[in-house]
Amino acid sequence: MNSMAPGDLPPSRTETDVIIIGAGPIGLFAVFELGLLDLKCHLIDILDRPGGQCTELYPEKPIYDIPGVPVVTGQELTDRLMQQIRPFGAQFHFSEMANRLHRLEDGRWQLSTDAGTVLVAPVIVVAAGGGSFVPKRPPIAGIEEYEGKSVFYAVRRMEQFRGRDVLIAGGGDSALDWTLNLAPVANRLTLVHHRDGFRAAQHSVNRMRELVGEGRVNFHVANVKALHGANGQLEAVTLTGPDKKEWRQEANAFLPFFGLTIKLGPIAEFGLNLHENLIPVDTAKFESSTPGIFAIGDINGYPGKLKLILSGFHEAALMAQAAFHICRPNEKLRFQYTTSSSNLQKKLGVA
């Protein structure tokens, strides 16, 4: 983390009030608390959808400790939070990882992502849970040479795969979703999975099998054993079936969806004071030791910390109050209740 002179600024950047790293439940509720104070937010998440761990790891697992809601699934909670923050027009940057952070001469922060997005704001809120979800790399020799050129762990632009021979490996929602989405775009699409059973939504599996029956998708029970090509450009792969027989399959784009692991990622390089991969914060504002950078949810640490969603909601509320004073230093903060403030009710569209 370092300072950057105005002359070093990139030509294209977006300015906002608050940048939130992480679009899980805590990051989403932070949008609500900040929105009540008229603070605009941009959110960055390495996943391709909101919800964080709730939707990626246990979308259908019941959660029993959300106040006033006896039982809710991870996906249902995410859907309700998205509905709750709709009035505030938050901007989302999915399938992107925050990888560079600079303090500008005017005191604001400039954050860049691996997709080239550049955001500027006076406040950064780290709501990254246990860290960034990082795709699991298949145990295939030499795969690193192809990554980012013809091997991809996420789809950012479908047009990138138009007319290509695409091989998708995996049996979860991501593998099936992209099989369905890319089938009309690709020249040829092949799905491989180590068994003829899937962890994905049944309607997606049914649709995939329909496409196989129509000859629009190929499906093999197999594992990818080797990649063939040069200079990062894939030409074919070696597949191995359950009977250990091998064959060569032409492909110039490979999308392995083998799940995700959680790592702190580039946040560790932001110059923050870390303790056991957590960001220490005060319990009055949930600000880190670096002014203007806050941490809420499982990513932070303090005496008595409980890693509960309801704790993160509380932290988001106090963070928002402190963030207001940074974003609006010349304005007075007037505390209001949503139940009695017509001003807040107008913002929520319920007046």
Summary of the structure (lengths in Angstrom):
residues: 351
radius of gyration: 22.5
end to end distance: 44.1
largest distance: 72.2
contacts: 1120
relative contact order: 0.16
helix: 28%
strand: 30%
